[in-house]
Amino acid sequence: MIKRNLLVMGLAVLLSACGFQLRGTGTTELAVKELDLSARDAYSETVTQLRQVLENSGVHVYNGATYKLYLANERETQRNLSYASAGRASDIELSSVLSFELQGRDKVPLMGDDLQVQKVVSHDGNNLVGSDSEIIQVRKEMRRELVQRMMVRLSMITPQQLEVLQQKADDKAKADADALKAAQEYEDNTPKQSPVEVPVE
């Protein structure tokens, strides 16, 4: 219990140091004021929560914005850390991973990463209903924490940084296109060798 309290306190300090305000204590001011938000699962609870937090932070979320935040995948797993003997609870590790990608013009990827949250819960085989309810509640807390971490990551980004990333992506796309064009021109200008005719005796 003490470890968990210390972890929560440490996370709160970390989030506040990054400029993130917990719900009920204010909102985060993001430098990016417009954002398109989409996901593989457009109706997931994570998308709904993130959209609400973004809008509460003064971000205009709409289709067609220059920059798009794409939630590519959200995975939930669990594994047993210990196995219970009769009358004892077992420890289960819950893990949630959110993969995201920030896209620029023409949906060109500018940056991406995985956000991960892990929690350990006790599962009582003699109280399955209570244990399952606790897991559901912890999953909700983990989802909120993922949204908070996503906001922290976004709060570190400025429009100037996005422009730099966009320019690098544009330069790379142009270099790739030029290389492809040069290769095609070389192939077109290379004489094709005629098939060797074998004399018939």
Backbone torsions as a table, in degrees:
resi	resn	phi	psi	omega
1	MET	NA	-41.4	179.7
2	ILE	-63.9	-42.5	179.8
3	LYS	-60.0	-41.4	-178.1
4	ARG	-65.3	-42.0	179.1
5	ASN	-63.8	-40.7	178.0
6	LEU	-63.8	-38.4	179.4
7	LEU	-64.5	-44.2	179.5
8	VAL	-63.3	-42.9	179.7
9	MET	-64.4	-42.0	179.4
10	GLY	-63.0	-41.4	178.9
11	LEU	-64.8	-40.3	179.6
12	ALA	-63.5	-41.5	178.2
13	VAL	-63.7	-43.9	-179.9
14	LEU	-61.1	-45.5	-179.1
15	LEU	-65.5	-40.6	-179.7
16	SER	-67.7	-33.6	179.0
17	ALA	-66.5	-29.6	179.8
18	CYS	-85.3	-0.8	178.2
19	GLY	92.3	8.8	-178.0
20	PHE	-89.3	135.5	178.3
21	GLN	-104.4	128.6	177.5
22	LEU	-67.5	153.8	-177.6
23	ARG	-57.7	132.6	-179.5
24	GLY	97.4	-11.7	-179.0
25	THR	-116.4	11.1	-178.7
26	GLY	127.6	-174.7	180.0
27	THR	-126.8	162.2	-179.8
28	THR	-86.9	132.3	175.0
29	GLU	-90.4	112.5	178.6
30	LEU	-96.7	143.9	177.5
31	ALA	-71.1	-31.5	178.0
32	VAL	-82.5	119.7	-172.8
33	LYS	-101.3	-12.0	179.2
34	GLU	-133.9	137.5	-176.2
35	LEU	-155.9	139.8	171.4
36	ASP	-96.2	134.0	-178.0
37	LEU	-121.7	124.8	177.3
38	SER	-144.6	166.9	-177.5
39	ALA	-156.8	159.8	175.2
40	ARG	-59.7	-42.1	173.8
41	ASP	-106.8	92.2	-172.8
42	ALA	-66.0	-16.7	-176.1
43	TYR	-109.5	16.7	-179.0
44	SER	-70.9	157.7	179.6
45	GLU	-65.1	-32.7	179.9
46	THR	-64.0	-43.6	179.0
47	VAL	-62.4	-44.4	-179.3
48	THR	-61.0	-46.8	-179.4
49	GLN	-65.3	-43.6	-177.7
50	LEU	-65.0	-40.9	177.9
51	ARG	-60.3	-43.1	-179.0
52	GLN	-64.7	-44.1	-179.4
53	VAL	-65.6	-40.6	177.9
54	LEU	-60.8	-47.3	-178.9
55	GLU	-65.5	-36.9	176.9
56	ASN	-67.4	-20.5	179.7
57	SER	-93.3	8.7	175.9
58	GLY	87.8	14.2	179.3
59	VAL	-92.8	130.2	176.0
60	HIS	-83.8	107.8	-177.9
61	VAL	-98.3	115.4	-179.8
62	TYR	-156.6	156.1	177.2
63	ASN	-68.0	135.5	177.9
64	GLY	98.5	-1.0	176.0
65	ALA	-63.6	153.0	-176.1
66	THR	-57.5	-42.4	-177.9
67	TYR	-109.8	139.0	-176.9
68	LYS	-122.4	131.9	171.9
69	LEU	-97.3	115.4	-177.0
70	TYR	-111.4	118.6	175.9
71	LEU	-87.3	99.4	-170.4
72	ALA	-73.2	-35.1	-175.4
73	ASN	-163.7	145.7	173.7
74	GLU	-132.6	119.5	-175.2
75	ARG	-118.2	134.4	175.8
76	GLU	-118.9	125.8	179.3
77	THR	-132.8	164.3	173.7
78	GLN	-149.9	149.2	178.5
79	ARG	-146.8	150.7	179.6
80	ASN	-78.7	128.4	174.9
81	LEU	-92.9	-24.7	178.1
82	SER	-152.0	154.1	179.3
83	TYR	-109.6	132.9	-173.4
84	ALA	-84.1	140.2	168.9
85	SER	-87.2	-179.5	-175.8
86	ALA	-58.5	127.8	175.8
87	GLY	80.8	5.2	-180.0
88	ARG	-119.1	154.7	179.8
89	ALA	-89.8	151.7	177.1
90	SER	-105.8	154.5	178.4
91	ASP	-95.3	132.9	179.8
92	ILE	-123.3	132.3	176.5
93	GLU	-96.7	121.3	176.2
94	LEU	-99.2	138.3	-179.6
95	SER	-134.6	136.5	174.8
96	SER	-128.5	129.9	-179.5
97	VAL	-124.7	126.7	178.2
98	LEU	-114.4	115.9	177.7
99	SER	-95.8	127.4	-178.6
100	PHE	-131.2	159.9	177.9
101	GLU	-141.7	132.3	175.4
102	LEU	-99.9	119.9	-174.4
103	GLN	-110.1	148.6	177.9
104	GLY	-104.9	-149.2	179.6
105	ARG	-61.9	143.1	-179.3
106	ASP	60.6	25.7	177.1
107	LYS	60.6	28.1	177.8
108	VAL	-74.8	125.8	179.3
109	PRO	-63.8	129.4	178.1
110	LEU	-104.4	-37.8	178.1
111	MET	-163.8	161.4	179.2
112	GLY	-164.8	161.8	-178.8
113	ASP	-169.2	175.1	174.2
114	ASP	-114.1	133.2	173.0
115	LEU	-106.2	134.2	-175.4
116	GLN	-132.1	139.5	175.4
117	VAL	-130.4	135.6	178.9
118	GLN	-129.1	142.0	176.3
119	LYS	-139.7	151.4	175.9
120	VAL	-114.8	128.4	178.6
121	VAL	-126.0	156.7	176.2
122	SER	-95.0	135.0	-179.7
123	HIS	-116.2	115.2	-177.3
124	ASP	-94.1	112.9	-179.9
125	GLY	-64.8	-19.8	178.6
126	ASN	-88.0	-6.4	179.6
127	ASN	-140.1	68.4	-174.1
128	LEU	-63.4	-39.8	-178.3
129	VAL	-63.7	-47.5	179.8
130	GLY	-63.9	-40.7	-179.6
131	SER	-66.5	-42.3	179.1
132	ASP	-65.2	-37.2	177.9
133	SER	-64.7	-38.6	178.8
134	GLU	-65.6	-40.4	179.1
135	ILE	-61.9	-43.0	179.1
136	ILE	-61.4	-42.1	179.9
137	GLN	-66.0	-42.0	179.4
138	VAL	-64.8	-37.8	177.4
139	ARG	-60.5	-39.1	178.3
140	LYS	-64.3	-42.4	178.2
141	GLU	-62.8	-40.4	-179.7
142	MET	-64.9	-37.1	178.6
143	ARG	-65.4	-42.9	177.8
144	ARG	-62.7	-38.1	179.5
145	GLU	-67.3	-37.1	175.9
146	LEU	-61.4	-42.7	178.6
147	VAL	-62.9	-42.2	178.5
148	GLN	-61.8	-43.1	179.8
149	ARG	-66.0	-34.9	177.1
150	MET	-64.9	-40.3	178.7
151	MET	-66.4	-38.9	176.7
152	VAL	-60.6	-43.9	179.9
153	ARG	-63.2	-42.5	179.9
154	LEU	-67.9	-31.8	-178.9
155	SER	-67.8	-17.3	179.7
156	MET	-86.8	-4.7	-175.0
157	ILE	-102.7	136.3	176.5
158	THR	-114.1	159.1	176.2
159	PRO	-57.5	-33.7	178.8
160	GLN	-64.4	-41.5	177.8
161	GLN	-64.0	-39.0	179.0
162	LEU	-65.0	-38.3	177.9
163	GLU	-64.2	-40.1	177.9
164	VAL	-63.6	-45.3	178.8
165	LEU	-63.1	-39.4	178.7
166	GLN	-64.1	-42.7	-179.7
167	GLN	-63.2	-41.4	178.2
168	LYS	-63.5	-42.1	179.6
169	ALA	-65.3	-41.0	178.3
170	ASP	-64.5	-42.4	179.3
171	ASP	-62.8	-41.1	179.6
172	LYS	-65.9	-42.3	179.4
173	ALA	-63.0	-39.9	179.0
174	LYS	-66.8	-43.4	179.4
175	ALA	-62.2	-41.3	178.4
176	ASP	-64.4	-41.6	179.8
177	ALA	-66.3	-40.5	178.7
178	ASP	-64.9	-40.8	179.7
179	ALA	-65.1	-40.5	178.9
180	LEU	-65.6	-40.6	179.1
181	LYS	-65.3	-41.9	179.3
182	ALA	-64.3	-41.0	179.2
183	ALA	-64.5	-39.4	179.8
184	GLN	-67.3	-41.6	178.5
185	GLU	-64.4	-39.6	178.4
186	TYR	-62.2	-42.9	-179.6
187	GLU	-66.5	-38.4	-178.9
188	ASP	-68.1	-33.9	-176.6
189	ASN	-90.1	-5.2	178.4
190	THR	-82.7	123.2	180.0
191	PRO	-58.7	135.2	178.1
192	LYS	-83.9	128.2	-179.1
193	GLN	-73.8	128.6	178.8
194	SER	-71.1	147.7	177.7
195	PRO	-62.1	141.3	-179.6
196	VAL	-73.8	128.0	178.6
197	GLU	-90.5	127.9	179.4
198	VAL	-94.5	119.1	-179.3
199	PRO	-60.5	140.3	179.5
200	VAL	-93.0	122.9	179.9
201	GLU	-86.6	NA	NA
